Amino acid sequence: MYYSMKQVSEKMKIPEYTLRYYEKEGLLPAIRRSRGGVRRFSEEDLEWLGLVFCLKNTGMPIKKIREFVDLSRRGEQTLPQRCEILMAHKKDVENRIASMKKQLVKVNQKIQCFSSQSKAFCVSGKTQRPLV
């Protein structure tokens, strides 16, 4: 079964212009086209697209994704290099998650602080300047 760009866009909730951009950048290798030039996405293409979006949404730069794609095109002998790229990316994602968790603690502290100030204001009726 093949899907049109519009169907892929709706199914995966990806704007069509993003799909065209990723194809132009070489991130979607070998998208077939009909005789009329209409893109025809296979299930395998959708699987690949899901990986590309996963990598992009977790912060991998387009240049690095392109490197990964190029290695994939060269076949199984590039599995070790692709695995290295994914392991480095995983470490980067884990570091960003750890950093975000630390920042979330600060945000939660401020929410608590502001909530308690708000309650104190509501009870006393006094105008207070919130701490920043």
N, C-alpha and C positions, 0 to 999 in steps of 0.2 A: 504494500500500500504506500502511496505517495501523498504528501501534503503540500499544499500551496503555501506561499509565504504568509498569506493572510491567516490560513489555518494554524500555521506554526506560531504566528504572532499571538493569536487568540489562545491557543492551547497552552503556550508556555508563558504567556503574559509578558512578552518581549515586543517592544515597538519594531515595526518593519524597518524603519531607518537604521536601527541598531543591528538588525540582521544583515542589512546591506553593507553597513560599515564593517562589520566583522568579516564578512565575505571578502570585501575589498582589501582588508588588512591581512588576508591569508589565514584567518583563524578557522575557517570552515572549508576544509579541502574537499574538492571534488563534488560540489553540489551539482547534481544533474539538472539539465534543462530540457524542456520539451522542444519540439521542432519550432515552436513559436517563440522560444527564448524564456519561457516561464520557468522559474526555479521549481524543482520537484524534490522535496525533502523526504528521505526514507526514514524508517525507524532508527537505523544506524546513525543517520545524520542528526536526528533528535537526541540520541544518546550522546553523541559528540558535542552537540550544542549545549547540552546540560552540563557537561564537564567544563567547557569553556566558560560558561556563565558562573559556575561554581568557583572556578579559579579567579575570575574577574571580581566577583562579589566578595571574595575573601581577600582581596587586595593585591593580587598578582598583576604586575604591569603588563600591558599589551605586548611589549617587546619580549618579555619572558614567556608569555603564552605562545607567541609566534615561534620562539625557539623550541618550546615543547612540541608544537605542531610539526615543525620541520623535522625534529627528531623522530616523531611518530611516523612520518611519511617514509623515513628511511628503513623502517622495519624493526624486527625483534632485536637485532644486534644493538639497538640504542636503548633497550630497556634499562640498563644500569644508569645511564645518564638521565633518563626520564625519572627514574626512581629518586635520584639525587635531587633533581629539581623539586619534586613533590615533597621530599623530606625537608629540604630547606624551607619551602613554603609553609609546611606544617609548623615548623619551629617558629617562623615569623608570625603566623596566625596565633599560635599559643602565647607568644610574648605579647602580642597586642591584646589578646583576651585578658591576660594577667594584668596588664596596665589598665585596661578598661575597668576591671573589677576594682582596682585600687581607686580609680576616679569615681566609681559608683559609690564607694563607701563615703567619699567626701560629699557627693550629691545627697545621699541619704541623711548624712549628718546635718546638712543645711535644711533639708526638708523638715527634719525633727525640730531643729532650732526655730525655723520660721513658724511651724505649726504651734509650738509651745508659746511663741511670742503672740501669735494670733489669738490663741485661747486666753492668754493673760489680758490682752487688749479687750477682748469681748467681755470678760468677767469684770475688769476694773473700769472700763470705759475711758481709760486714759490713752492719749495719743502717745505712741512710742515710735522711735525711729528704729527700724529693724537693722540688726547687724548684717553686714555684708559678708 
